[in-house]
């Protein structure tokens, strides 16, 4: 029995039999026509570029990954947490720990070694009630769930958060989002805006000043939209500063 058969893999010649010329498998099976040589050359060039960029994905011993997971386990960072953070199959990690898998891909090793107790803490679970309380406040202020999902960087317009538990990272992100989007009564801000308009400042000038202050602070340009009689807190603060600058 061949080494490939012992591992449950089909021979290269069998895999290549149904492939067209110009496929690297045909080259590996022994074909040296121009198309197959070209496919192999392209593959080797890609590997060289990946190695140069630090993204080499060859085979490495699993010993470093196994030792690193033992160190993480000693500080209460378990296998399933490593799986979540590194995005590596729990089965693969179990085989590494048990010594059944002695060689792994370089990217798998890098992903495992990148897991630290601090990184793992982001994936720890906490009660979701405080997080949803903040989200409900934002929804009450007029933000739709779809808008909040976009603000959090979700690719789909829905809040993908459990009602029972959320990760520490998600809880933190919602806290930051709430601090940025929380609203206050719009009456005072609207009065300041009306005063500036009465002084002869065009709305375009006011918006430019707001954008400049926001950029200097390293934040996003605030939304001046009034929702249910309320306005975003960050917009209100910046509008107060613009009013002070223009009426000095």
Backbone as CSV, one residue per row, in Angstrom:
resi,resn,N_x,N_y,N_z,CA_x,CA_y,CA_z,C_x,C_y,C_z
1,UNK,0.846,-1.194,0.000,0.000,0.000,0.000,0.882,1.245,0.000
2,UNK,0.533,2.238,-0.834,1.325,3.453,-0.899,1.046,4.343,0.298
3,UNK,1.957,5.340,0.494,1.779,6.275,1.613,0.484,7.058,1.461
4,UNK,0.129,7.419,0.204,-1.110,8.162,-0.027,-2.326,7.310,0.319
5,UNK,-2.270,6.041,-0.076,-3.395,5.153,0.212,-3.571,4.962,1.705
6,UNK,-2.435,4.879,2.427,-2.508,4.724,3.881,-3.198,5.904,4.527
7,UNK,-3.072,7.073,3.913,-3.702,8.287,4.446,-5.099,8.493,3.877
8,UNK,-5.574,7.535,3.077,-6.916,7.648,2.523,-7.011,8.583,1.344
9,UNK,-5.874,8.856,0.674,-5.859,9.766,-0.466,-5.713,8.988,-1.772
10,UNK,-6.342,9.502,-2.817,-6.235,8.857,-4.127,-4.904,9.197,-4.775
11,UNK,-4.331,8.295,-5.583,-3.065,8.563,-6.274,-3.187,9.772,-7.194
12,UNK,-2.068,10.503,-7.389,-2.077,11.697,-8.231,-2.493,11.360,-9.648
13,UNK,-2.014,10.228,-10.172,-2.359,9.840,-11.540,-3.867,9.672,-11.699
14,UNK,-4.505,9.122,-10.694,-5.960,8.930,-10.749,-6.679,10.271,-10.692
15,UNK,-6.193,11.183,-9.828,-6.814,12.506,-9.725,-6.643,13.301,-11.008
16,UNK,-5.483,13.131,-11.669,-5.173,13.919,-12.860,-5.854,13.394,-14.115
17,UNK,-6.357,12.171,-14.063,-6.888,11.520,-15.266,-8.022,12.300,-15.905
18,UNK,-8.832,12.969,-15.097,-9.993,13.698,-15.634,-9.712,15.184,-15.841
19,UNK,-8.484,15.614,-15.587,-8.136,17.033,-15.724,-7.639,17.342,-17.127
20,UNK,-7.860,18.568,-17.558,-7.355,19.027,-18.842,-5.875,19.358,-18.738
21,UNK,-5.164,19.342,-19.881,-3.778,19.786,-19.891,-3.750,21.274,-19.517
22,UNK,-2.720,21.663,-18.788,-2.655,23.018,-18.264,-3.056,23.060,-16.805
23,UNK,-3.382,21.904,-16.255,-3.700,21.752,-14.829,-2.454,21.197,-14.142
24,UNK,-2.063,21.772,-13.009,-0.829,21.339,-12.357,-0.872,19.874,-11.943
25,UNK,-2.059,19.344,-11.678,-2.148,17.927,-11.327,-1.630,17.041,-12.456
26,UNK,-1.870,17.477,-13.709,-1.350,16.704,-14.834,0.171,16.717,-14.842
27,UNK,0.731,17.879,-14.479,2.191,17.977,-14.393,2.714,17.059,-13.289
28,UNK,2.057,17.064,-12.129,2.478,16.225,-11.012,2.366,14.737,-11.356
29,UNK,1.444,14.413,-12.264,1.268,13.015,-12.665,2.277,12.586,-13.721
30,UNK,3.094,13.550,-14.192,4.168,13.188,-15.114,4.118,13.832,-16.473
31,UNK,3.029,14.569,-16.808,2.944,15.198,-18.122,3.882,16.404,-18.186
32,UNK,4.635,16.507,-19.289,5.565,17.620,-19.450,5.289,18.408,-20.728
33,UNK,4.021,18.442,-21.136,3.671,19.258,-22.299,3.797,20.733,-21.922
34,UNK,3.772,21.604,-22.930,3.942,23.023,-22.669,2.921,23.595,-21.711
35,UNK,1.629,23.197,-21.869,0.578,23.723,-21.005,0.778,23.306,-19.550
36,UNK,1.140,22.056,-19.337,1.315,21.566,-17.971,2.556,22.160,-17.324
37,UNK,3.640,22.321,-18.127,4.828,22.981,-17.573,4.507,24.419,-17.201
38,UNK,3.694,25.092,-18.039,3.304,26.470,-17.747,2.486,26.570,-16.468
39,UNK,1.579,25.606,-16.259,0.772,25.607,-15.039,1.640,25.428,-13.808
40,UNK,2.639,24.552,-13.901,3.542,24.335,-12.765,4.397,25.568,-12.497
41,UNK,4.867,26.225,-13.569,5.676,27.439,-13.405,4.872,28.540,-12.725
42,UNK,3.610,28.704,-13.153,2.750,29.730,-12.543,2.541,29.433,-11.062
43,UNK,2.341,28.162,-10.748,2.139,27.769,-9.345,3.372,28.089,-8.510
44,UNK,4.552,27.750,-9.031,5.777,28.013,-8.286,6.026,29.508,-8.111
45,UNK,5.652,30.301,-9.109,5.803,31.762,-8.989,4.893,32.292,-7.881
46,UNK,3.664,31.775,-7.839,2.730,32.209,-6.798,3.243,31.841,-5.416
47,UNK,3.825,30.639,-5.304,4.394,30.214,-4.019,5.546,31.121,-3.606
48,UNK,6.385,31.487,-4.585,7.529,32.357,-4.282,7.060,33.728,-3.810
49,UNK,6.026,34.270,-4.469,5.485,35.562,-4.060,4.880,35.481,-2.665
50,UNK,4.190,34.380,-2.383,3.577,34.204,-1.067,4.641,34.125,0.020
51,UNK,5.715,33.392,-0.257,6.810,33.302,0.726,7.428,34.674,0.961
52,UNK,7.623,35.422,-0.129,8.221,36.754,-0.008,7.326,37.681,0.798
53,UNK,6.005,37.512,0.673,5.049,38.349,1.399,4.763,37.838,2.804
54,UNK,5.439,36.748,3.193,5.220,36.181,4.521,3.980,35.325,4.611
55,UNK,3.446,34.924,3.452,2.222,34.131,3.449,2.485,32.715,2.933
56,UNK,3.686,32.237,3.159,4.017,30.867,2.738,3.124,29.887,3.480
57,UNK,2.660,28.869,2.775,1.718,27.933,3.390,2.176,26.483,3.227
58,UNK,3.456,26.277,3.419,3.979,24.917,3.336,3.655,24.105,4.585
59,UNK,4.241,22.914,4.663,4.023,22.023,5.797,5.079,22.277,6.870
60,UNK,4.644,22.382,8.117,5.567,22.600,9.241,5.215,21.621,10.363
61,UNK,6.155,21.354,11.265,5.842,20.505,12.424,4.771,21.166,13.291
62,UNK,3.926,20.356,13.901,2.838,20.874,14.735,3.281,21.161,16.161
63,UNK,4.567,20.912,16.474,5.042,21.012,17.857,4.855,22.406,18.446
64,UNK,5.172,23.455,17.688,5.046,24.824,18.222,3.599,25.160,18.525
65,UNK,2.707,24.773,17.616,1.290,25.035,17.834,0.786,24.280,19.058
66,UNK,1.226,23.026,19.212,0.800,22.218,20.359,1.293,22.843,21.668
67,UNK,2.533,23.288,21.680,3.096,23.898,22.891,2.382,25.208,23.214
68,UNK,2.051,25.974,22.179,1.370,27.259,22.401,-0.019,27.036,22.984
69,UNK,-0.726,26.024,22.483,-2.054,25.745,23.021,-1.978,25.252,24.460
70,UNK,-0.890,24.548,24.808,-0.714,24.113,26.198,-0.516,25.325,27.105
71,UNK,0.233,26.340,26.613,0.447,27.561,27.391,-0.871,28.325,27.561
72,UNK,-1.672,28.374,26.501,-2.963,29.053,26.589,-3.896,28.328,27.555
73,UNK,-3.878,27.010,27.503,-4.726,26.219,28.398,-4.378,26.482,29.857
74,UNK,-3.090,26.723,30.112,-2.634,26.969,31.486,-3.193,28.270,32.051
75,UNK,-3.614,29.181,31.158,-4.210,30.449,31.623,-5.700,30.481,31.274
76,UNK,-6.282,29.283,31.196,-7.727,29.123,31.017,-8.265,29.568,29.663
77,UNK,-7.425,29.497,28.632,-7.888,29.729,27.266,-7.963,28.360,26.600
78,UNK,-9.171,27.819,26.487,-9.351,26.455,26.015,-9.326,26.290,24.508
79,UNK,-9.429,25.029,24.097,-9.344,24.672,22.683,-10.452,25.325,21.852
80,UNK,-11.676,25.327,22.373,-12.783,25.885,21.596,-12.633,27.396,21.410
81,UNK,-12.072,28.051,22.414,-11.816,29.491,22.271,-10.760,29.732,21.215
82,UNK,-9.708,28.912,21.222,-8.666,29.025,20.200,-9.276,28.801,18.818
83,UNK,-10.184,27.839,18.718,-10.842,27.557,17.443,-11.619,28.774,16.952
84,UNK,-12.349,29.432,17.848,-13.130,30.609,17.476,-12.238,31.760,17.032
85,UNK,-11.179,32.006,17.802,-10.309,33.156,17.518,-9.468,32.925,16.269
86,UNK,-8.890,31.727,16.147,-7.983,31.431,15.032,-8.726,31.011,13.776
87,UNK,-10.029,30.689,13.914,-10.815,30.183,12.792,-10.193,28.902,12.233
88,UNK,-9.819,28.014,13.148,-9.275,26.705,12.798,-10.221,25.652,13.362
89,UNK,-10.492,24.631,12.577,-11.424,23.584,12.994,-11.072,23.015,14.364
90,UNK,-12.096,22.833,15.207,-11.892,22.249,16.524,-11.333,20.832,16.409
91,UNK,-11.735,20.107,15.381,-11.224,18.751,15.163,-9.725,18.768,14.889
92,UNK,-9.297,19.724,14.066,-7.862,19.849,13.761,-7.080,20.157,15.039
93,UNK,-7.607,21.069,15.855,-6.919,21.421,17.100,-6.858,20.223,18.041
94,UNK,-7.935,19.455,18.122,-7.950,18.270,18.985,-6.899,17.267,18.536
95,UNK,-6.753,17.103,17.233,-5.749,16.170,16.708,-4.329,16.655,16.986
96,UNK,-4.137,17.977,16.924,-2.806,18.532,17.228,-2.467,18.287,18.694
97,UNK,-3.419,18.595,19.561,-3.190,18.432,21.003,-2.918,16.979,21.357
98,UNK,-3.666,16.064,20.728,-3.513,14.638,21.038,-2.282,14.020,20.390
99,UNK,-1.629,14.767,19.502,-0.455,14.236,18.834,-0.774,13.400,17.609
100,UNK,-2.057,13.320,17.252,-2.423,12.567,16.051,-2.025,13.313,14.783
101,UNK,-1.968,14.619,14.871,-1.535,15.431,13.724,-0.181,16.021,14.075
102,UNK,0.854,15.568,13.392,2.220,15.995,13.702,2.735,17.059,12.745
103,UNK,2.034,17.265,11.622,2.442,18.262,10.645,1.206,19.043,10.209
104,UNK,1.356,20.361,10.094,0.231,21.218,9.734,0.687,22.268,8.728
105,UNK,-0.263,22.943,8.138,0.061,24.027,7.223,0.596,25.238,7.992
106,UNK,1.467,25.992,7.319,2.091,27.157,7.965,1.049,28.196,8.364
107,UNK,0.016,28.391,7.545,-1.013,29.381,7.893,-1.774,28.948,9.142
108,UNK,-2.006,27.643,9.265,-2.676,27.147,10.468,-1.822,27.419,11.692
109,UNK,-0.516,27.175,11.579,0.381,27.446,12.693,0.366,28.928,13.048
110,UNK,0.426,29.801,12.037,0.443,31.247,12.306,-0.844,31.684,12.991
111,UNK,-1.967,31.143,12.550,-3.251,31.511,13.153,-3.313,31.096,14.622
112,UNK,-2.788,29.912,14.933,-2.798,29.425,16.316,-1.839,30.244,17.174
113,UNK,-0.639,30.502,16.665,0.355,31.251,17.444,-0.076,32.695,17.676
114,UNK,-0.973,33.215,16.813,-1.432,34.606,16.961,-2.448,34.761,18.086
115,UNK,-2.977,33.637,18.582,-3.966,33.703,19.660,-3.270,33.992,20.982
116,UNK,-3.691,35.049,21.658,-3.154,35.412,22.965,-4.314,35.439,23.960
117,UNK,-4.013,35.420,25.250,-5.109,35.544,26.228,-5.946,36.794,26.004
118,UNK,-5.293,37.896,25.588,-6.033,39.135,25.343,-6.967,38.978,24.148
119,UNK,-6.455,38.372,23.074,-7.290,38.177,21.885,-8.436,37.241,22.193
120,UNK,-8.147,36.202,22.961,-9.188,35.236,23.307,-10.267,35.869,24.171
121,UNK,-9.884,36.842,25.001,-10.852,37.489,25.885,-11.960,38.166,25.091
122,UNK,-11.638,38.646,23.897,-12.648,39.279,23.056,-13.773,38.313,22.704
123,UNK,-13.458,37.004,22.719,-14.446,36.012,22.315,-15.143,35.362,23.510
124,UNK,-14.794,35.797,24.723,-15.496,35.277,25.899,-16.939,35.758,25.872
125,UNK,-17.840,34.976,26.447,-19.260,35.316,26.421,-19.703,36.000,27.709
126,UNK,-20.553,37.010,27.563,-21.104,37.741,28.707,-22.608,37.866,28.487
127,UNK,-23.389,38.137,29.541,-24.837,38.310,29.374,-25.154,39.407,28.358
128,UNK,-26.151,39.159,27.535,-26.484,40.088,26.451,-27.413,41.222,26.882
129,UNK,-28.010,41.132,28.075,-29.022,42.107,28.485,-28.522,43.554,28.437
130,UNK,-27.323,43.885,28.993,-26.856,45.282,28.930,-26.645,45.761,27.497
131,UNK,-26.174,44.860,26.640,-25.934,45.226,25.242,-27.236,45.549,24.538
132,UNK,-28.243,44.727,24.744,-29.533,44.965,24.101,-30.238,46.191,24.681
133,UNK,-29.961,46.528,25.927,-30.525,47.748,26.519,-30.021,48.970,25.748
134,UNK,-28.724,48.974,25.438,-28.147,50.082,24.678,-28.720,50.122,23.264
135,UNK,-28.870,48.951,22.663,-29.417,48.899,21.307,-30.862,49.392,21.274
136,UNK,-31.650,49.017,22.292,-33.046,49.474,22.337,-33.129,50.990,22.475
137,UNK,-32.191,51.588,23.215,-32.170,53.045,23.356,-31.919,53.707,22.002
138,UNK,-31.001,53.124,21.233,-30.710,53.679,19.912,-31.901,53.504,18.977
139,UNK,-32.555,52.344,19.063,-33.732,52.094,18.226,-34.849,53.082,18.574
140,UNK,-34.995,53.368,19.868,-35.999,54.327,20.311,-35.701,55.718,19.771
141,UNK,-34.408,56.026,19.593,-34.013,57.322,19.058,-34.234,57.416,17.551
142,UNK,-34.669,56.319,16.936,-34.988,56.368,15.511,-34.064,55.590,14.604
143,UNK,-33.029,54.943,15.173,-32.117,54.144,14.358,-32.753,52.774,14.113
144,UNK,-32.825,52.365,12.864,-33.370,51.048,12.554,-32.310,49.981,12.833
145,UNK,-32.772,48.748,12.993,-31.820,47.648,13.211,-30.889,47.493,12.018
146,UNK,-31.423,47.719,10.823,-30.590,47.618,9.617,-29.491,48.675,9.632
147,UNK,-29.835,49.911,10.045,-28.836,50.985,10.115,-27.770,50.663,11.160
148,UNK,-28.198,50.147,12.302,-27.241,49.805,13.359,-26.321,48.680,12.895
149,UNK,-26.871,47.712,12.167,-26.048,46.613,11.646,-24.981,47.157,10.704
150,UNK,-25.368,48.106,9.846,-24.388,48.701,8.928,-23.323,49.474,9.696
151,UNK,-23.737,50.182,10.736,-22.786,50.935,11.552,-21.766,50.004,12.206
152,UNK,-22.195,48.772,12.516,-21.302,47.802,13.156,-20.494,47.004,12.151
153,UNK,-20.687,47.293,10.865,-19.885,46.632,9.844,-20.416,45.303,9.362
154,UNK,-21.671,44.961,9.698,-22.240,43.702,9.225,-22.503,43.785,7.729
155,UNK,-22.348,42.667,7.052,-22.577,42.629,5.614,-24.057,42.443,5.282
156,UNK,-24.837,42.038,6.266,-26.283,41.896,6.056,-26.997,42.884,6.984
157,UNK,-28.140,43.434,6.558,-28.836,44.450,7.360,-29.635,43.855,8.514
158,UNK,-28.955,43.182,9.415,-29.630,42.576,10.569,-28.644,42.471,11.717
159,UNK,-29.130,42.674,12.941,-28.288,42.563,14.125,-28.140,41.087,14.493
160,UNK,-26.982,40.536,14.214,-26.745,39.107,14.433,-26.198,38.870,15.843
161,UNK,-27.010,39.211,16.829,-26.596,39.092,18.228,-27.616,38.266,18.995
162,UNK,-27.124,37.344,19.804,-28.008,36.526,20.624,-28.658,37.379,21.709
163,UNK,-29.849,37.002,22.123,-30.529,37.708,23.205,-30.026,37.236,24.566
164,UNK,-29.276,36.117,24.601,-28.825,35.560,25.870,-27.371,35.931,26.184
165,UNK,-26.484,35.715,25.221,-25.070,36.005,25.445,-24.465,36.649,24.206
166,UNK,-23.499,37.526,24.428,-22.729,38.129,23.340,-21.260,38.056,23.714
167,UNK,-20.397,38.194,22.731,-18.971,38.198,23.032,-18.571,39.521,23.677
168,UNK,-17.470,39.483,24.393,-16.940,40.713,25.000,-16.699,41.763,23.921
169,UNK,-16.210,41.317,22.770,-15.922,42.248,21.686,-17.194,42.921,21.184
170,UNK,-18.258,42.125,20.996,-19.517,42.704,20.531,-20.107,43.667,21.557
171,UNK,-19.989,43.310,22.837,-20.494,44.196,23.883,-19.757,45.530,23.856
172,UNK,-18.445,45.480,23.674,-17.638,46.697,23.597,-18.013,47.523,22.362
173,UNK,-18.175,46.841,21.216,-18.522,47.551,19.980,-19.859,48.271,20.112
174,UNK,-20.825,47.643,20.768,-22.136,48.278,20.947,-22.023,49.466,21.901
175,UNK,-21.191,49.341,22.939,-20.972,50.467,23.853,-20.409,51.665,23.094
176,UNK,-19.417,51.403,22.236,-18.816,52.478,21.444,-19.835,53.068,20.471
177,UNK,-20.634,52.215,19.866,-21.659,52.672,18.936,-22.685,53.544,19.652
178,UNK,-23.090,53.122,20.834,-24.062,53.889,21.614,-23.511,55.260,21.971
179,UNK,-22.233,55.281,22.375,-21.614,56.555,22.741,-21.550,57.501,21.541
180,UNK,-21.391,56.924,20.350,-21.282,57.744,19.146,-22.637,58.187,18.618
181,UNK,-23.649,57.342,18.766,-24.939,57.634,18.164,-26.001,58.112,19.146
182,UNK,-25.688,58.054,20.439,-26.711,58.428,21.412,-27.226,59.835,21.120
183,UNK,-28.488,60.049,21.413,-29.142,61.312,21.061,-29.462,62.139,22.296
184,UNK,-29.626,63.409,22.082,-30.067,64.308,23.141,-31.146,65.205,22.539
185,UNK,-31.861,65.923,23.374,-32.932,66.791,22.884,-32.377,67.757,21.847
186,UNK,-33.084,67.899,20.738,-32.574,68.693,19.619,-32.858,70.177,19.757
187,UNK,-33.696,70.572,20.716,-34.145,71.968,20.791,-32.988,72.946,20.913
188,UNK,-32.036,72.654,21.829,-30.923,73.584,22.027,-30.067,73.688,20.771
189,UNK,-29.788,72.530,20.129,-28.967,72.534,18.923,-29.664,73.264,17.788
190,UNK,-30.968,73.071,17.662,-31.712,73.762,16.610,-31.714,75.266,16.835
191,UNK,-31.725,75.671,18.103,-31.662,77.105,18.411,-30.319,77.683,17.982
192,UNK,-29.228,76.933,18.270,-27.893,77.385,17.866,-27.803,77.482,16.348
193,UNK,-28.363,76.491,15.666,-28.332,76.494,14.209,-29.121,77.677,13.653
194,UNK,-30.270,77.967,14.268,-31.101,79.096,13.817,-30.363,80.414,14.026
195,UNK,-29.645,80.531,15.144,-28.889,81.758,15.417,-27.812,81.970,14.359
196,UNK,-27.124,80.894,13.975,-26.075,81.015,12.965,-26.666,81.421,11.620
197,UNK,-27.815,80.861,11.286,-28.459,81.235,10.025,-28.886,82.702,10.046
198,UNK,-29.379,83.161,11.204,-29.785,84.567,11.332,-28.590,85.503,11.229
199,UNK,-27.408,85.009,11.660,-26.188,85.809,11.560,-25.676,85.868,10.132
200,UNK,-26.284,85.088,9.238,-25.906,85.126,7.828,-24.981,84.016,7.372
201,UNK,-24.745,83.013,8.237,-23.876,81.907,7.834,-24.675,80.865,7.045
202,UNK,-24.268,80.601,5.791,-24.970,79.582,4.988,-24.807,78.199,5.626
203,UNK,-25.775,77.333,5.397,-25.719,75.988,5.962,-24.475,75.247,5.476
204,UNK,-24.036,75.555,4.231,-22.853,74.898,3.679,-21.613,75.226,4.506
205,UNK,-21.488,76.484,4.935,-20.346,76.911,5.754,-20.383,76.190,7.102
206,UNK,-21.568,76.094,7.677,-21.722,75.417,8.975,-21.323,73.952,8.848
207,UNK,-21.778,73.308,7.786,-21.446,71.895,7.581,-19.948,71.704,7.361
208,UNK,-19.310,72.654,6.645,-17.868,72.560,6.419,-17.105,72.667,7.732
209,UNK,-17.551,73.576,8.608,-16.922,73.721,9.924,-17.093,72.439,10.749
210,UNK,-18.287,71.864,10.709,-18.544,70.616,11.427,-17.619,69.510,10.923
211,UNK,-17.503,69.408,9.597,-16.661,68.368,9.002,-15.201,68.557,9.401
212,UNK,-14.751,69.818,9.432,-13.365,70.110,9.797,-13.087,69.695,11.241
213,UNK,-13.989,70.051,12.159,-13.814,69.682,13.564,-13.829,68.165,13.747
214,UNK,-14.741,67.504,13.034,-14.835,66.048,13.136,-13.558,65.395,12.633
215,UNK,-13.017,65.894,11.516,-11.787,65.344,10.951,-10.616,65.550,11.894
216,UNK,-10.530,66.735,12.474,-9.444,67.032,13.421,-9.506,66.099,14.633
217,UNK,-10.713,65.726,15.032,-10.883,64.840,16.183,-10.727,63.370,15.804
218,UNK,-10.532,63.113,14.503,-10.363,61.736,14.051,-11.646,60.950,13.990
219,UNK,-12.788,61.648,13.961,-14.074,60.958,13.916,-14.769,61.142,12.586
220,UNK,-15.993,60.627,12.501,-16.794,60.754,11.298,-17.571,62.069,11.312
221,UNK,-17.899,62.552,10.123,-18.709,63.762,10.024,-20.093,63.446,10.588
222,UNK,-20.573,64.210,11.570,-21.830,63.874,12.245,-23.055,64.098,11.381
223,UNK,-24.080,63.339,11.684,-25.364,63.455,11.014,-26.236,64.438,11.787
224,UNK,-26.678,65.506,11.120,-27.490,66.534,11.778,-28.992,66.237,11.713
225,UNK,-29.329,65.041,11.228,-30.747,64.694,11.093,-31.428,64.654,12.466
226,UNK,-32.588,65.283,12.566,-33.383,65.255,13.796,-34.324,64.057,13.718
227,UNK,-34.251,63.189,14.729,-35.078,61.993,14.770,-35.927,62.026,16.034
228,UNK,-37.227,62.035,15.860,-38.144,62.051,17.010,-37.818,63.173,17.990
229,UNK,-37.465,64.335,17.440,-37.168,65.479,18.285,-35.816,65.415,18.966
230,UNK,-34.963,64.504,18.528,-33.645,64.340,19.140,-32.580,64.365,18.056
231,UNK,-31.352,64.665,18.471,-30.235,64.763,17.549,-29.048,64.028,18.157
232,UNK,-28.176,63.505,17.321,-27.027,62.772,17.828,-26.176,63.637,18.749
233,UNK,-25.694,63.027,19.839,-24.919,63.767,20.828,-23.634,64.334,20.242
234,UNK,-22.954,63.547,19.395,-21.694,64.052,18.834,-21.954,65.248,17.918
235,UNK,-23.083,65.223,17.185,-23.425,66.350,16.317,-23.730,67.584,17.156
236,UNK,-24.453,67.398,18.271,-24.805,68.524,19.145,-23.556,69.178,19.722
237,UNK,-22.594,68.373,20.158,-21.364,68.915,20.746,-20.569,69.708,19.718
238,UNK,-20.441,69.145,18.518,-19.680,69.840,17.482,-20.392,71.107,17.022
239,UNK,-21.721,71.073,16.961,-22.471,72.263,16.561,-22.295,73.380,17.583
240,UNK,-22.212,73.012,18.864,-21.981,74.014,19.908,-20.604,74.651,19.728
241,UNK,-19.611,73.846,19.339,-18.264,74.385,19.117,-18.234,75.293,17.896
242,UNK,-18.930,74.906,16.833,-18.984,75.735,15.630,-19.670,77.064,15.962
243,UNK,-20.729,77.004,16.734,-21.448,78.238,17.132,-20.511,79.156,17.893
244,UNK,-19.724,78.577,18.810,-18.798,79.397,19.602,-17.732,80.030,18.706
245,UNK,-17.215,79.277,17.731,-16.187,79.807,16.834,-16.716,80.957,15.974
246,UNK,-17.912,80.772,15.445,-18.442,81.747,14.482,-19.060,82.977,15.139
247,UNK,-19.299,82.899,16.438,-19.938,84.047,17.099,-19.005,84.703,18.107
248,UNK,-17.721,84.347,18.077,-16.771,84.953,19.018,-16.700,86.461,18.804
